[in-house]
């Protein structure tokens, strides 16, 4: 039977939320009486993955306590360098990946059922899950350039010519994990950790001749929580529809 494991990245401070996260890590913010980390864990479990690693950092003790209340089988890893970019967080979780297929997602999104099903039905190869409708496009979204076969060419917030927007969810089959670990190690050794991100992995794989599918998940059907305005909007919609 195939083994699957998920890494949820949940270490950051959420600085753009200002005083809202001064004494509370962003993944513990509540919307409709449910924390963001609870939404992320449920998302992964609804895909069918029960073996979960959460990489926390900012206010680690609060995070660990809450996660263990949700599911005491979840491995909670401390990234004390949470002030750095998210590739440093990812490598903390990657240490716990051995011979499993790997799904990765962030803890500051709330995904609806349509996104869950789209990911669940496309767990193969090397995949970065994207939306092609370009709704919500602004300078802060991660943009994706693809070829005619929907393989990723490049991913960057600075792209001006692109066909898709990245959701923060990605998947690698277990046979690619050794190469993944090698590439992550080289990126961290050869670059400033203040600027290395998970997206650098995809660009490096492509540079080395590997194909990564930019999987179309359909309608843009989720909330990303980065700012007070996005938090307010998510609360208004989700609590109204509860």
C-alpha positions as CSV (number, residue, x, y, z in Angstrom):
1,X,0.0,0.0,0.0
2,X,1.3,3.4,-1.0
3,X,2.4,5.7,1.9
4,X,1.6,9.4,2.0
5,X,2.7,12.1,4.3
6,X,1.9,15.8,4.4
7,X,4.0,18.8,5.6
8,X,2.0,21.9,6.7
9,X,4.1,25.0,6.8
10,X,3.0,27.1,9.8
11,X,6.0,28.8,11.3
12,X,5.8,32.4,10.2
13,X,4.9,35.5,12.3
14,X,2.2,36.9,10.0
15,X,3.7,40.3,10.2
16,X,1.3,41.8,7.7
17,X,-1.5,41.3,10.2
18,X,0.1,43.7,12.6
19,X,-1.0,43.6,16.2
20,X,-3.4,40.8,15.5
21,X,-0.5,38.4,15.7
22,X,1.6,40.1,18.3
23,X,0.8,37.5,20.9
24,X,-0.8,34.8,18.7
25,X,0.6,32.9,15.7
26,X,-1.4,33.4,12.6
27,X,-2.4,29.7,12.3
28,X,-4.2,30.1,15.6
29,X,-6.5,32.8,14.3
30,X,-10.1,31.7,14.4
31,X,-12.7,32.0,11.7
32,X,-16.2,30.6,12.4
33,X,-14.9,29.2,15.7
34,X,-12.1,27.2,13.9
35,X,-8.4,28.0,13.8
36,X,-6.5,28.2,10.5
37,X,-4.3,25.3,11.5
38,X,-7.5,23.2,12.0
39,X,-8.7,24.1,8.5
40,X,-5.3,23.1,7.1
41,X,-5.2,19.8,9.0
42,X,-8.8,19.0,7.9
43,X,-7.8,19.8,4.3
44,X,-5.0,17.3,4.3
45,X,-7.1,14.6,6.0
46,X,-9.9,15.1,3.6
47,X,-7.5,14.4,0.8
48,X,-6.8,11.1,2.5
49,X,-3.5,11.7,4.3
50,X,-3.4,11.0,8.0
51,X,0.4,11.1,8.6
52,X,1.1,14.8,9.1
53,X,4.1,17.0,10.0
54,X,3.4,20.6,11.0
55,X,6.4,22.9,11.0
56,X,5.7,25.7,13.6
57,X,8.0,28.4,15.0
58,X,6.5,31.7,16.1
59,X,5.0,31.1,19.6
60,X,5.8,27.5,19.2
61,X,4.4,26.3,22.5
62,X,1.0,27.7,21.7
63,X,1.0,26.0,18.3
64,X,2.2,22.6,19.7
65,X,-0.4,22.6,22.4
66,X,-3.3,23.4,20.0
67,X,-2.1,20.9,17.4
68,X,-1.8,18.1,19.9
69,X,-5.4,18.9,21.1
70,X,-6.5,18.5,17.5
71,X,-4.6,15.3,16.9
72,X,-1.9,14.0,19.2
73,X,-0.5,11.8,16.5
74,X,0.7,14.8,14.4
75,X,4.4,15.5,14.5
76,X,5.1,19.1,15.5
77,X,8.5,20.4,14.5
78,X,10.1,23.6,15.8
79,X,11.6,26.0,13.3
80,X,13.4,28.5,15.6
81,X,14.5,30.3,12.4
82,X,10.9,31.3,11.6
83,X,12.1,34.8,10.7
84,X,13.7,33.4,7.6
85,X,11.9,32.5,4.3
86,X,9.8,29.3,4.1
87,X,12.4,27.0,2.5
88,X,14.1,26.9,5.9
89,X,10.8,25.7,7.4
90,X,10.3,23.2,4.7
91,X,13.6,21.5,5.3
92,X,12.8,21.1,9.0
93,X,9.8,19.0,7.9
94,X,11.7,17.2,5.1
95,X,13.9,15.6,7.6
96,X,10.9,13.4,8.6
97,X,10.2,12.3,5.1
98,X,11.6,8.9,4.3
99,X,9.9,6.6,1.8
100,X,6.5,8.4,1.4
101,X,4.7,10.3,-1.3
102,X,4.7,14.0,-0.1
103,X,2.0,16.6,-0.1
104,X,2.9,20.2,1.1
105,X,0.6,23.1,1.9
106,X,0.5,26.3,3.9
107,X,-1.4,27.0,7.1
108,X,-2.8,30.4,6.0
109,X,-5.3,29.2,3.4
110,X,-8.8,27.9,3.8
111,X,-9.6,25.6,0.9
112,X,-13.2,24.6,0.0
113,X,-14.3,21.2,-1.1
114,X,-13.8,21.8,-4.9
115,X,-10.1,22.4,-4.3
116,X,-9.8,19.4,-2.0
117,X,-11.3,17.1,-4.6
118,X,-9.1,18.5,-7.4
119,X,-5.9,17.8,-5.4
120,X,-7.1,14.4,-4.3
121,X,-7.8,13.4,-7.8
122,X,-4.4,14.5,-9.1
123,X,-1.8,13.0,-6.7
124,X,0.8,11.8,-9.1
125,X,4.3,12.7,-10.4
126,X,5.5,16.1,-9.5
127,X,2.7,18.6,-9.3
128,X,2.2,22.3,-8.3
129,X,-1.6,23.0,-8.0
130,X,-2.6,26.2,-9.8
131,X,-5.7,28.1,-10.9
132,X,-5.9,29.3,-14.5
133,X,-8.8,31.8,-14.2
134,X,-6.4,34.4,-12.7
135,X,-9.0,35.7,-10.4
136,X,-7.5,37.7,-7.5
137,X,-4.4,38.5,-9.5
138,X,-2.2,41.2,-7.9
139,X,1.4,41.9,-7.3
140,X,1.6,39.6,-4.3
141,X,0.4,36.3,-5.9
142,X,2.8,33.6,-7.1
143,X,2.6,33.6,-10.8
144,X,3.3,30.6,-13.1
145,X,4.5,30.4,-16.7
146,X,3.7,27.1,-18.4
147,X,4.3,25.4,-21.7
148,X,1.7,23.9,-24.1
149,X,1.5,20.7,-22.0
150,X,0.9,22.6,-18.8
151,X,4.3,21.9,-17.5
152,X,5.9,24.6,-15.3
153,X,8.4,26.8,-17.0
154,X,9.0,29.3,-14.2
155,X,7.3,30.5,-11.0
156,X,7.8,34.0,-9.5
157,X,5.8,36.9,-8.1
158,X,7.7,39.2,-10.6
159,X,6.4,37.5,-13.8
160,X,4.5,39.8,-16.1
161,X,3.7,37.0,-18.7
162,X,2.0,34.1,-17.1
163,X,-0.9,31.7,-17.4
164,X,-1.7,30.5,-13.9
165,X,-1.5,31.4,-10.2
166,X,0.0,29.0,-7.6
167,X,-2.1,27.9,-4.6
168,X,0.7,27.0,-2.2
169,X,-0.1,23.2,-2.6
170,X,2.3,20.8,-4.2
171,X,3.0,17.1,-4.4
172,X,6.1,14.8,-5.2
173,X,5.9,11.1,-5.5
174,X,8.3,9.2,-3.3
175,X,10.7,8.3,-6.1
176,X,11.6,12.0,-6.4
177,X,12.3,12.6,-2.7
178,X,16.0,11.8,-2.9
179,X,16.5,14.4,-5.7
180,X,14.3,16.8,-3.8
181,X,16.5,16.5,-0.7
182,X,19.6,17.0,-2.7
183,X,18.3,20.1,-4.5
184,X,17.0,21.7,-1.3
185,X,20.4,21.2,0.4
186,X,22.2,22.8,-2.5
187,X,19.8,25.8,-2.7
188,X,20.3,26.5,1.1
189,X,24.1,26.0,0.8
190,X,24.5,28.3,-2.2
191,X,22.0,31.1,-1.5
192,X,21.0,33.6,1.2
193,X,18.5,31.9,3.5
194,X,16.7,35.2,4.0
195,X,15.5,35.0,0.4
196,X,15.2,31.2,-0.3
197,X,11.6,30.0,-0.8
198,X,9.9,26.8,-1.5
199,X,9.2,28.1,-5.1
200,X,13.0,28.0,-5.7
201,X,12.7,24.2,-5.6
202,X,10.4,24.1,-8.7
203,X,12.5,26.5,-10.7
204,X,15.6,24.5,-9.9
205,X,14.0,21.2,-10.9
206,X,12.9,22.7,-14.2
207,X,16.4,24.1,-14.8
208,X,17.7,20.6,-14.4
209,X,15.4,19.2,-17.0
210,X,12.6,17.7,-14.8
211,X,8.9,18.2,-15.6
212,X,6.6,19.6,-13.0
213,X,2.9,19.7,-13.9
214,X,1.0,22.9,-13.2
215,X,-2.2,21.1,-12.3
216,X,-5.4,23.1,-13.0
217,X,-7.6,22.9,-9.9
218,X,-10.5,24.8,-11.5
219,X,-12.3,27.7,-10.0
220,X,-10.5,29.9,-7.5
221,X,-12.3,28.6,-4.4
222,X,-10.4,29.5,-1.2
223,X,-9.3,32.2,1.1
224,X,-5.7,33.3,1.8
225,X,-5.2,35.1,5.1
226,X,-2.3,37.6,4.9
227,X,-3.8,40.9,5.9
228,X,-6.4,42.3,8.2
229,X,-8.6,43.0,5.2
230,X,-8.4,39.3,4.0
231,X,-9.1,38.1,7.6
232,X,-12.2,40.4,7.8
233,X,-13.5,39.2,4.4
234,X,-13.0,35.5,5.2
235,X,-14.8,36.0,8.6
236,X,-17.7,37.8,6.9
237,X,-18.2,35.2,4.2
238,X,-17.6,32.0,6.2
239,X,-19.4,33.1,9.3
240,X,-22.4,34.4,7.3
241,X,-22.6,31.0,5.4
242,X,-22.2,28.9,8.5
